[in-house]
């Protein structure tokens, strides 16, 4: 009976472990979340209010370096936009980071300096 109970416990722990691995992703939360996969933002644009921040959530292992600017085809275009918070943050695999606050109304560009074409727009009202 003890062996049967031990085997049951072992199998139960294994099932929990496998289930946890299968779920994956990042459970981080924050204001105005924008998720990222290995090479792109899952939203190309987000609209927020003045004074708010954006929470970047990396759902996969590759890190991202997020900065002000955009991509023009495969050419990075770093930019300094009046009113935009200066951004140069690394979001490690399965990590998260905050950009902001955005204290000026306007349209601002963010991009990943590592992944060509990975860009998004933040509209502040």
Secondary structure, 3 states (H helix, E strand, C coil): CHHHHHHHHHHHHHHHHHHHHHHCCCCCCCCCEEEECCCCECCCEEEECCCEEEEEEECCCCCEEEEEEEEECCEEEECCCCCCCCCEEEECCCCEEEEEEECCCEEEEEEECCCCCCEEEEEEC
